[in-house]
């Protein structure tokens, strides 16, 4: 994507933009956003991360957001590899530990955000992605 001055946006901007789009999409679908960019550091170590923690009625959602340009050769979901899943799972475990319970329903979703200059972003939610 390009900025109004014609300069290309960097990957960090694109990722943050995708996360904002995903959070707005979840809110529009009656989900409550509990946290964004949840990171937990234990003993000075970065142990886990979750892009969005949300609630869909009683269901707790741990959401990874991946943003790509429309027409990209690699699907955003494919970027959530074994190592990334492990990092998200650790973040989810840290969140559940802070709650003090695992006795509630939860799942892992991936939200794919596709962007193209001059067009609204396209969102695809992959429920129970892993």
Secondary structure by P-SEA (a helix, b strand, c coil): ccccccccccaaaaaaaaaaaaaaaaaaaccccccccbbbbccccccccccbbbbcccbbbbbbbbbbcccccccccccccaaaaaaaaaaaaaaaaaacccccccbbbbbbbbbbccccbbbbbbcccc
